[in-house]
Amino acid sequence: MKCYNLLKIILLAGALTAGIGSVPAAGQVTATPQGNDIFAEIDRMMGRYDYIGALAAMDSLITVDVQDSVAVAAMPERERMVQKGLQSRRAQCLRKMYRYDEAVEALGAVVALDRRANPVPVMAEIADCRIQQGDLTEALNLYGIITMIDPVNLYFRVQQTMLYYYCGLYEDCIANAEMVMAVDSIPVIISLAGDSWNMLGQPDSALVCYREALRLNPYNEKVIDKASSILLRRKEYGEIMYMTDRFLKRDTSLNVLGIRGMTFYLQKAYPESLRLFERMRALGDSTYSTNFYLGLNYLETDPVKALYAFEDAYRADTTNIEGVYYYAYTLGRVTIRDSLTQSMFDKGIELLQPDPDAMYRFYSAYGDWLVKKERFDEARDKYIAARSYDPERLTVLPSLGYCYERLKDWKNAAIYYKEFMDRAENKESDVYNFTKEALDYVNGKLFMEEK
């Protein structure tokens, strides 16, 4: 029975204007001796989880088609209450068997058999069936009606708030959450309001909610994760260190350890970061992120260990572009496995989206490695490719000039050396002095050729 059919029954019953507090809830049975005997056996079957047997027994006892309003109205009160009790129990069994459409029909029958009763509990059960089916829109429609009928029930308001979020109605979710928080501080709802602010692109407001949620429950690692992601972008590392330290004094969480380790790394506290990621590995964490940050930390002190860590990171995720870059970069630094190094650089470039900065870094690092291998013609081509993605960046110009110099193309070598010297702001750097000496050497070669 769809939402609009249930509404028709409710409207016919006049339930929207009834005094809710004085009406017995739907599903409560006015017992009769005969009804008690029937229900006792059915309840025993349900207590044994024999839902199929209970359904079969109830189906044999249902005597009226609730769509026939005349027949329902003609039934004696006691018999109607027995039929109502059967339909209520039938709905419970059907829900347990994941037969939600049939459960909704049975709940609609409960309302039809007792139109004087409060329909709200039945509507809430129907809404919960729709949630289980993934029909969140209909569930939200039902809870909208429920909260109009019973605006003070906190459970119904909480359910509606959750549905607003999962239906993408973030502003409504925030408004509802504020109504809930005015009555009771529920950390989950406060956090959900934060999530909604985040989805609306307002991280400052989201952080206010996350902080309040953590004040009420400082050991919720999911909220710590969400708050930390905002604080990391804002480089507010002290607050992250405080909340993660407090959590880890009470419990161990790989996720929280990772957040703390990443924060140490971003503060250039490499030994502290390394210890945390090594601890995570010792605890059995072999995920991409743990190996990747292990590699970044080792890169500061031990490139060989960094290579092994980046290799493990690559095995965990062969499509992560940063992982491929650092694996290729470290291979180029510490090994003579030329074919593997080249294949990793090529793979990274294939994976790249049209991101100029990433393309520049990849081609530039690729060229650096090829220079080490004295493959200057190939290195030259990589540097030219790098420059095509960011012509204003100067860093490849001396390297490009050097490739031309080694290829004895003195004219082009001089062009790139001179361009770097003309555009460089720091005229005292080591790179500038190297380029000046190189240009003098190349100009000497050009002078000799002209003679």
C-alpha positions in Angstrom: 0.0 0.0 0.0 1.6 3.3 -1.1 1.8 6.4 1.0 -1.2 8.1 -0.7 -3.4 5.0 0.0 -2.5 5.2 3.7 -3.2 8.9 3.7 -6.7 8.2 2.3 -7.4 5.9 5.2 -6.1 8.3 7.8 -8.0 11.2 6.3 -11.2 9.2 6.3 -10.6 8.3 9.9 -10.2 11.9 10.9 -7.0 11.0 12.7 -5.2 14.2 11.8 -7.4 16.2 14.1 -7.9 13.6 16.8 -6.6 14.0 20.4 -3.5 11.8 20.0 -2.6 11.6 23.7 -5.9 9.9 24.7 -6.1 7.4 21.9 -4.6 3.9 22.2 -1.7 3.2 19.8 -2.3 1.1 16.7 -1.2 -2.4 17.2 -2.5 -2.6 20.8 -5.3 -5.2 20.9 -8.4 -5.0 23.1 -8.1 -8.6 24.3 -11.0 -11.0 24.4 -10.8 -14.5 25.9 -11.0 -15.9 22.3 -8.4 -13.4 21.1 -6.0 -14.3 24.0 -6.1 -18.0 23.1 -5.4 -17.2 19.4 -2.6 -14.8 20.1 -0.9 -17.0 22.7 -0.2 -19.7 20.2 0.9 -17.3 17.5 3.2 -15.5 19.9 4.8 -18.8 20.9 5.5 -19.5 17.3 7.0 -16.0 16.8 9.0 -16.5 20.0 10.5 -19.6 18.4 11.3 -17.6 15.2 8.8 -19.7 13.3 7.6 -16.8 11.3 6.4 -19.0 8.3 4.3 -21.1 10.7 2.9 -18.1 12.4 2.0 -16.5 9.0 0.3 -19.6 7.9 -1.7 -19.8 11.1 -2.7 -16.1 10.9 -3.7 -16.3 7.2 -6.2 -19.1 8.1 -7.7 -16.8 10.8 -8.1 -13.6 8.7 -11.8 -13.4 7.8 -12.3 -9.9 6.3 -11.0 -8.0 3.3 -10.0 -4.6 4.7 -10.6 -3.0 1.3 -14.3 -3.7 1.8 -15.2 -0.8 4.2 -18.8 -1.9 4.5 -17.8 -5.4 5.7 -15.3 -3.9 8.2 -17.9 -1.5 9.5 -20.4 -4.3 10.0 -18.0 -6.4 12.1 -18.5 -6.6 15.9 -16.0 -4.6 17.8 -14.3 -7.6 19.5 -13.9 -9.4 16.2 -12.4 -6.3 14.6 -9.8 -6.1 17.4 -8.9 -9.7 16.9 -8.4 -9.1 13.2 -6.4 -6.0 14.0 -4.1 -8.0 16.3 -3.6 -10.6 13.6 -2.7 -8.0 11.0 -0.3 -6.3 13.4 1.5 -9.6 14.2 1.4 -10.5 10.5 3.3 -7.3 9.7 5.9 -8.1 12.3 6.5 -11.6 10.8 6.6 -10.2 7.2 9.2 -7.6 8.2 11.3 -10.3 9.8 11.2 -12.2 6.5 12.1 -9.0 4.5 8.8 -9.0 2.7 8.3 -5.3 3.2 5.6 -4.6 0.6 3.4 -7.3 2.2 4.3 -5.9 5.6 3.1 -2.4 4.5 -0.2 -3.9 3.3 -0.7 -5.6 6.7 0.0 -2.3 8.5 -2.5 -0.5 6.2 -5.0 -3.2 7.3 -4.3 -2.3 11.0 -5.3 1.3 10.3 -8.4 0.3 8.3 -9.6 -2.0 11.1 -9.3 0.7 13.8 -9.7 4.2 12.4 -10.2 5.7 15.8 -6.7 4.8 16.9 -3.6 6.9 16.6 -2.2 6.1 13.2 1.3 7.5 13.9 3.0 4.3 15.2 1.7 2.4 12.1 2.9 5.2 9.8 6.3 5.1 11.5 6.5 1.3 10.9 5.6 1.8 7.3 8.2 4.5 6.9 10.8 2.1 8.4 9.8 -0.6 5.9 10.4 1.9 3.1 13.8 2.8 4.5 14.7 -0.9 4.5 13.6 -1.0 0.9 15.8 2.0 0.0 12.7 4.1 -0.8 13.9 7.1 1.2 11.7 9.6 -0.5 8.5 7.9 0.5 9.9 7.4 4.0 10.6 11.1 4.2 7.1 11.9 3.0 5.7 9.8 5.7 7.9 11.2 8.5 6.8 14.7 7.2 3.2 13.8 8.0 4.2 12.1 11.2 6.0 15.1 12.6 3.0 17.3 11.7 0.7 15.0 13.7 3.1 14.6 16.6 5.6 17.5 16.5 7.0 16.9 20.0 8.2 13.3 19.6 12.0 13.4 19.4 12.4 10.0 17.8 10.3 11.0 14.8 12.2 14.3 14.5 15.5 12.5 14.6 14.4 10.0 11.9 13.2 12.8 9.7 16.6 14.6 10.2 18.5 11.5 9.1 16.3 11.2 6.0 16.8 14.8 5.1 20.5 14.2 5.0 20.4 11.0 3.0 18.0 12.6 0.5 20.5 15.4 0.0 18.3 18.1 1.6 21.1 19.5 3.7 19.5 22.8 4.6 16.4 21.0 5.9 18.7 18.6 7.8 20.4 21.5 9.6 17.1 23.2 10.4 15.7 19.9 11.8 19.0 19.2 13.7 18.7 22.6 15.4 15.2 21.7 16.6 16.5 18.4 18.0 19.5 20.0 19.7 17.1 22.5 21.3 15.6 19.6 23.2 18.5 17.2 23.6 22.2 17.2 22.7 22.6 14.1 20.6 26.1 13.8 19.3 25.1 11.8 16.2 22.6 14.6 15.1 25.2 17.3 15.9 27.7 15.5 13.7 25.1 15.1 11.0 24.5 18.8 11.0 28.3 19.2 10.5 28.2 16.8 7.6 25.4 18.9 6.0 27.4 22.1 6.4 30.3 20.3 4.8 28.2 19.2 1.9 27.1 22.8 1.5 30.7 23.9 1.2 30.9 25.6 4.6 33.6 23.8 6.5 33.8 26.5 9.2 30.2 25.8 10.3 30.9 22.1 10.0 33.8 22.3 12.3 31.7 24.1 15.0 29.4 21.1 14.9 32.2 18.6 15.0 33.8 20.3 18.0 30.5 20.2 19.9 30.0 16.6 19.0 33.5 15.8 20.3 32.9 17.8 23.5 30.0 15.5 24.2 31.8 12.3 23.0 35.6 12.9 22.5 36.1 9.2 21.6 34.1 9.1 18.3 36.9 8.4 15.8 34.6 9.1 12.8 34.0 12.7 14.0 37.8 13.0 14.8 38.4 12.0 11.2 36.0 14.6 9.8 37.2 17.4 12.0 40.8 16.6 11.3 40.3 16.8 7.5 39.2 20.4 7.9 41.9 21.3 10.5 44.6 19.8 8.2 43.5 22.0 5.4 43.7 25.0 7.8 47.1 23.8 9.1 45.7 23.9 12.7 47.8 21.0 13.8 47.7 21.6 17.5 44.0 20.8 17.8 44.5 17.6 15.9 47.4 16.5 18.1 45.2 17.2 21.2 42.2 15.3 20.1 44.2 12.3 18.7 46.3 12.1 21.8 43.2 12.1 24.1 41.7 9.3 22.0 44.8 7.1 21.8 45.3 7.3 25.6 42.1 5.3 25.9 41.9 3.2 22.8 44.0 2.1 19.7 42.6 2.9 16.3 44.6 2.6 13.1 42.6 5.5 11.6 43.4 7.8 14.5 47.1 6.7 14.5 47.2 7.5 10.8 45.8 11.0 11.3 48.3 11.7 14.1 51.2 10.3 12.0 50.2 12.4 9.0 50.0 15.5 11.2 53.5 14.8 12.5 54.7 14.5 8.9 53.2 17.8 7.8 54.9 19.4 10.8 58.2 17.9 9.5 58.4 15.8 12.7 59.6 12.8 10.7 60.9 10.6 13.5 57.6 10.8 15.4 55.6 10.3 12.2 57.8 7.3 11.2 57.3 5.6 14.6 53.6 5.8 14.3 53.4 4.4 10.8 55.9 1.6 11.8 53.6 0.8 14.7 50.6 0.6 12.3 52.6 -1.8 10.1 53.4 -3.9 13.2 49.7 -4.0 14.0 49.1 -5.6 10.6 48.1 -2.5 8.6 49.4 -3.0 5.0 47.1 -0.4 3.4 48.2 2.0 0.7 48.2 5.1 2.9 50.3 3.5 5.7 53.0 2.3 3.3 52.9 5.6 1.4 53.5 7.7 4.5 56.2 5.2 5.6 57.9 5.9 2.3 57.6 9.7 2.6 59.2 9.5 6.1 62.0 7.1 5.0 62.7 9.3 2.1 64.1 11.9 4.5 66.6 9.4 6.0 66.8 6.1 4.2 65.9 6.0 0.4 66.3 2.2 0.2 63.7 1.6 2.9 61.6 4.3 1.2 61.7 2.3 -2.0 60.4 -0.9 -0.3 57.6 1.1 1.4 56.6 2.8 -1.9 56.7 -0.6 -3.6 54.3 -2.0 -1.0 52.1 1.1 -1.4 52.0 0.5 -5.2 51.0 -3.1 -4.7 48.2 -2.0 -2.5 46.9 0.5 -5.1 48.3 0.5 -8.6 46.2 3.4 -9.7 47.1 6.1 -7.2 49.0 8.7 -9.1 51.0 10.0 -6.1 52.0 6.5 -5.2 53.2 5.8 -8.8 55.1 9.0 -8.9 57.0 8.4 -5.6 57.7 4.8 -6.6 59.1 5.8 -9.9 61.0 8.7 -8.4 62.6 6.5 -5.7 63.4 3.8 -8.2 65.3 6.4 -10.2 67.2 7.5 -7.1 68.4 4.2 -5.6 68.3 1.4 -8.2 69.7 0.3 -11.6 66.4 -1.4 -12.5 66.1 0.7 -15.6 63.2 -1.1 -17.3 61.1 -1.0 -14.2 61.8 2.7 -13.5 60.9 3.6 -17.1 57.7 1.6 -17.0 56.7 3.3 -13.8 57.2 6.8 -15.2 55.3 5.8 -18.3 52.5 4.3 -16.3 52.2 7.4 -14.2 51.9 9.6 -17.3 49.3 7.3 -18.7 47.3 7.6 -15.4 47.5 11.3 -15.2 44.5 13.5 -15.9 45.2 16.8 -17.7 46.7 18.3 -14.5 49.5 20.7 -15.6 51.3 20.6 -12.2 51.3 16.8 -12.0 52.4 16.5 -15.6 55.2 18.9 -15.1 56.5 17.1 -12.0 56.3 13.7 -13.7 58.1 14.7 -16.9 60.7 16.7 -14.9 61.5 13.8 -12.6 61.6 11.5 -15.6 64.1 13.8 -17.3 66.2 13.9 -14.2 66.4 10.1 -14.1 67.3 9.9 -17.8 70.1 12.4 -17.3 71.6 10.1 -14.6 71.5 7.4 -17.2 73.2 9.7 -19.7 70.3 9.3 -22.1 70.4 13.0 -22.9 68.3 13.0 -26.1 65.4 11.3 -24.2 65.9 13.5 -21.2 65.7 16.6 -23.4 62.4 15.5 -24.8 61.0 14.9 -21.3 62.1 18.4 -20.1 60.5 19.9 -23.2 57.3 18.0 -22.4 57.4 19.3 -18.8 57.9 22.8 -20.0 54.9 22.6 -22.3 52.7 22.2 -19.2 54.1 25.2 -17.3 56.1 27.5 -19.5 56.5 30.0 -16.7 58.4 27.6 -14.4 62.1 28.0 -14.6 63.4 24.8 -12.9 63.9 22.7 -16.0 65.7 25.3 -18.0 69.3 24.6 -16.6 68.6 20.9 -17.1 67.4 21.4 -20.6 70.4 23.5 -21.4 72.7 20.8 -19.9 71.1 18.1 -22.2 71.8 20.3 -25.2 75.3 20.9 -24.0 76.0 17.1 -23.6 74.5 16.6 -27.1 76.9 19.3 -28.4 74.1 21.5 -29.5 75.8 24.6 -28.2 73.3 27.1 -29.7 70.3 25.6 -28.0 72.2 25.1 -24.8 73.1 28.8 -24.7 69.5 29.8 -25.4 68.1 27.9 -22.3 71.0 28.8 -20.0 70.6 32.5 -20.9 66.8 32.4 -20.5 67.2 31.0 -17.0 69.8 33.6 -16.0 67.6 36.5 -17.5 64.5 35.3 -15.6 65.9 34.0 -12.3 65.2 36.3 -9.3 68.0 34.9 -7.1 71.3 35.8 -8.7 73.3 34.2 -5.9 71.9 30.6 -5.8 74.1 27.6 -6.6 71.9 26.8 -9.6 72.4 30.4 -11.0 76.2 30.1 -10.5 76.3 26.7 -12.2 74.3 28.1 -15.1 76.6 31.1 -15.5 79.7 28.8 -15.6 77.9 26.5 -18.1 76.9 29.4 -20.3 80.5 30.7 -20.4 81.7 27.3 -21.4 79.0 27.0 -24.2 79.7 30.5 -25.5 83.3 29.5 -25.7 82.4 26.5 -27.8 80.2 28.7 -30.1 83.1 31.2 -30.5 85.5 28.5 -31.5 83.0 27.2 -34.1 82.5 30.6 -35.6 86.3 31.0 -36.0 
